[in-house]
Amino acid sequence: MNKICFILVAFALFFCSSCEDDDTGFVAPGQLMSRVTAKVQDNNALRVDITVDFKEDVVYQVEYWKENEPESVCMTREREGGLGGMTTLVLLRPETVYHFRVHARSGNRYTESDVYSFTTCALPSGVPTYTLHQDELDEEIPGYIMLTRGDMQPGYITLLDTKGNVVWYENTRLGVKVATFDTVTNTIYSIIGTDPDRDYNGKEILIMDLFGNVVFHKDYEQLGKRYFHHDIRRLPDGNVVFVNYVPKEFDLTAQGGEKNETVFGDGLTIMDREGNFKWEWDCFSEINPQDDPDIMGEIFGIQLRGDWIHANCVNYDKEGYFYMSFNWLNEVWKIDPKSGKVIYRLGGKGGNISIPDEGYTHGLHSLKLLDNNKILLFENGIYTHVSRALIFTVDEVNKTATLDLNVALPYDYSSPYMSSVEWVQGDKLMFGSTFGKAVVFTDMQGNILRVIQMSHQSFRADYIPVIHY
């Protein structure tokens, strides 16, 4: 049975009658505040509500830090407070004592409260925890790592510091297929649940903020039976893009099939935050199953016509072009969002970009844009059993690409499916090894610097350099 953690600390601000009535500069805290309360939320051990009773309209912030670690100080963004204001602190360590104070200003007057304390609770049972398995780093790596758990119900999304300590979690009820973090809005975009009729397809799209507030939640039926899977993210204009299967009928009698065979290809859908569809695209404008002699066959025990090219990631560059990776094709496509035209295909048998021999891949995941046409990829190494981080720079005009980075993971952390890689701090790589159940930091030559071990698989590991809230 879980222990219930309930901590409520109230602080009254008493001040003597000799306090000045100055209208400018620093004033006693009692002139603007009367009481400060700190309470750990009932349903989340790592969210603490700081409530302040103000005497007039103010703008205020909360400053907080771990006990005996003044260098860990954080400051929330400014908020407006009337006679009462509440700020929820997040990104906290479990079972940890924190100190805090409130800064407030009204007109030309400003003040700060005394220093108070609260203690966070232990993580509830079921929340994934992680182990710092190896550490060769002397310096700290700032930022956070987002991991997901999809092999159980309830599923979880967790944020860790870069040493593997959980600082945020959310129970998502259903297992998590994939999640991405948007630093502009501090929201998490996720696909949760599994369609019982399709292994890779999700059941629901869930968007939430850091405070656990649900800002969008619709299921497969509510979204017009779109078969969303494998990736979802916020676009700069506030719309949402996700990868989805697109079923279409073809006459495959020449390939040994039926006259009306359904082929599940892949596409992209853009919708607004109300669930209205703004743009849709699919792969059938570029390739035709009738040209594939193997369409009635299987790959890794999966019927090809039921999962023809297996898209797994979508991203975009500064000009708004989409880039999409396909695992079975071993290709990355650049797509024009206005015309839907495929501008180029990098890699694979159908690629139209010339690449070095060592750049040919066996399974692709985790497409990151470092610049326009500069692409960081995780190669699974399905057949070689060696996973790699690769960076390609594509010359669109001359239809060539250079391989600017080629870093292999050791066999123990290679992953034949799923997984990810990110470029961190300009001189490190962070791998999310799904089958290795680990987050692995290396230098740019592949030497291991830090390993965080998981007890479960995560579709990928996302690095978040900074979060301001």
Secondary structure, 3 states (H helix, E strand, C coil): CCCCCCCEEEEECCCCCCCCCCCCEECCHHHCEEEEEEEECCCCCCCEEEEEEECCCEEEEEEEEECCCHHHCEECCCEEECCEEEEEECCCCCCCEEEEEEEEEECCEEEECCCEEEECCCCCCCCCCCEEEEECCCCCCCCEEEEEECCCCCCEEEEEECCCCEEEEEECCCCEEEEEEECCCCEEEEEECCCCCCCCCCCEEEEEECCCCEEEEEECCCCCCCEEEEEEEECCCCCEEEEEEEEEEECCHHHCCCCCEEEEEEEEEEECCCCCEEEEEEHHHCCCHHHCCCCCCEECCEEHHHCCCCEEEEEECCCCCEEEEECCCCEEEEECCCCCCEEEEECCCCCCCECCHHHCCCCEEEEEEEECCEEEEEECCCCCCCCEEEEEEEECCCCEEEEEEEEECCHHHCCCCCCEEEEECCCEEEEEECCCCEEEEEECCCCEEEEEECCCCCCCCEEECCCCC
